[in-house]
Amino acid sequence: MPGLQRFNTQEQQKLRKVVIRALQLEFTDTNPDSVLSRYHDANDLARIEILCHELIISAPLKLPRASVLVRATIARLEGESCIDTTPVAYTKRASNGVDNEGYPVDSKNLRMKAGEDGLKGEDAGDTASQTTNREENPAVQGGIGRAHGVALHETDRRTRTGPQKL
């Protein structure tokens, strides 16, 4: 469909926006039934608002590319815990493949001198908090872009050894 935007490396048709209200919220890696566990590592979460009296996070909470707003009287991040909005990384190369001799080819299986350009990494989600008493350690960084296609080097043409492995 035209006009769809990439979100966490996928063309998403529907992104979620969630508001969680509670007296106390706790996220640990040992309690898969907690409210926040439902959203941990979700790739379709555009925005999450956490409104509570007390928020305790005891393990890294991954909310890839989500915009996160925390409003809590007490917010505590214990040990190595954090709110990580780093987007999902691309796993496939841009190139369409190689021919039977190992040279990069385009979509029509014609040899190319260089591989296609990779995609730009996606932006991390924003984090904001309004708390009375907090210890916060958000982990925010942009995503890793998709790797470029395999390139044909000049030395490969002379020696016929095929493309270099990256």
JOPE-V208403 format. One record per residue. N is the residue number from 0. RES is the residue in three letters. OMEGA is omega in whole degrees, -180 to 180 (none if undefined). D_LAST is the distance of its C-alpha to the last C-alpha in Angstrom with 1 decimal. Layout:
BEGIN
n->(N;N)
res->(RES;RES)
omega->(OMEGA;OMEGA)
d_last->(D_LAST;D_LAST)
END
This chain:
BEGIN
n->(0;1;2;3;4;5;6;7;8;9;10;11;12;13;14;15;16;17;18;19;20;21;22;23;24;25;26;27;28;29;30;31;32;33;34;35;36;37;38;39;40;41;42;43;44;45;46;47;48;49;50;51;52;53;54;55;56;57;58;59;60;61;62;63;64;65;66;67;68;69;70;71;72;73;74;75;76;77;78;79;80;81;82;83;84;85;86;87;88;89;90;91;92;93;94;95;96;97;98;99;100;101;102;103;104;105;106;107;108;109;110;111;112;113;114;115;116;117;118;119;120;121;122;123;124;125;126;127;128;129;130;131;132;133;134;135;136;137;138;139;140;141;142;143;144;145;146;147;148;149;150;151;152;153;154;155;156;157;158;159;160;161;162;163;164;165)
res->(MET;PRO;GLY;LEU;GLN;ARG;PHE;ASN;THR;GLN;GLU;GLN;GLN;LYS;LEU;ARG;LYS;VAL;VAL;ILE;ARG;ALA;LEU;GLN;LEU;GLU;PHE;THR;ASP;THR;ASN;PRO;ASP;SER;VAL;LEU;SER;ARG;TYR;HIS;ASP;ALA;ASN;ASP;LEU;ALA;ARG;ILE;GLU;ILE;LEU;CYS;HIS;GLU;LEU;ILE;ILE;SER;ALA;PRO;LEU;LYS;LEU;PRO;ARG;ALA;SER;VAL;LEU;VAL;ARG;ALA;THR;ILE;ALA;ARG;LEU;GLU;GLY;GLU;SER;CYS;ILE;ASP;THR;THR;PRO;VAL;ALA;TYR;THR;LYS;ARG;ALA;SER;ASN;GLY;VAL;ASP;ASN;GLU;GLY;TYR;PRO;VAL;ASP;SER;LYS;ASN;LEU;ARG;MET;LYS;ALA;GLY;GLU;ASP;GLY;LEU;LYS;GLY;GLU;ASP;ALA;GLY;ASP;THR;ALA;SER;GLN;THR;THR;ASN;ARG;GLU;GLU;ASN;PRO;ALA;VAL;GLN;GLY;GLY;ILE;GLY;ARG;ALA;HIS;GLY;VAL;ALA;LEU;HIS;GLU;THR;ASP;ARG;ARG;THR;ARG;THR;GLY;PRO;GLN;LYS;LEU)
omega->(179;177;178;-178;176;178;-176;176;-178;171;-175;174;-177;176;-178;170;-171;172;179;177;180;175;179;176;178;176;174;177;-179;-179;-178;-178;-180;-179;-178;178;179;-176;180;177;177;-177;-177;-176;-178;-176;175;175;-180;-178;-177;174;-177;177;178;178;-175;179;179;178;-177;177;-171;176;-179;170;-172;174;178;172;-177;174;179;176;-177;175;-172;175;-178;-176;179;170;-172;-180;178;-178;177;-179;174;-179;-178;174;-180;-174;178;180;-180;177;-175;176;176;180;179;180;177;-176;178;-178;174;-179;178;175;-179;177;178;175;175;178;176;176;-178;179;174;176;178;173;176;178;174;-177;176;-177;-176;166;-172;180;-179;176;-177;174;178;-178;177;-180;177;-178;178;177;179;-178;175;-178;180;-179;179;-179;-179;-174;179;-180;-180;-178;178;174;-179;none)
d_last->(33.7;33.5;33.5;31.7;29.5;26.2;26.8;24.3;21.9;24.9;27.6;30.6;34.1;35.8;35.0;37.3;39.3;40.9;43.8;44.6;48.1;49.3;51.3;48.7;45.0;42.9;39.3;38.3;35.7;38.6;40.6;38.9;42.2;42.2;42.3;39.1;37.2;37.7;35.4;32.9;29.3;30.8;28.5;31.5;33.4;33.8;36.5;38.3;41.5;42.7;46.4;48.1;50.4;48.0;44.2;42.7;39.0;38.2;34.5;31.6;32.5;29.6;30.6;27.4;28.0;31.7;34.3;36.3;39.9;41.7;45.4;46.9;49.8;47.8;44.0;42.6;39.0;39.2;36.9;33.2;34.0;32.9;32.7;29.0;28.4;24.6;23.6;21.5;17.8;16.1;14.4;13.5;11.2;13.5;13.1;16.0;14.4;14.3;17.4;18.8;17.2;13.6;13.9;13.3;16.8;18.8;21.4;23.7;21.3;21.4;18.6;16.9;15.8;13.2;12.0;14.4;14.5;13.8;17.0;18.5;18.8;22.4;25.1;26.4;30.0;32.9;35.1;38.7;41.5;45.2;46.6;49.6;48.1;44.4;41.6;38.4;34.7;32.7;28.9;27.8;24.4;22.6;19.9;16.2;15.3;13.6;9.9;10.1;10.0;7.9;9.3;11.5;11.8;15.4;15.1;13.9;17.2;19.3;18.1;17.3;14.5;12.5;9.2;6.3;3.8;0.0)
END
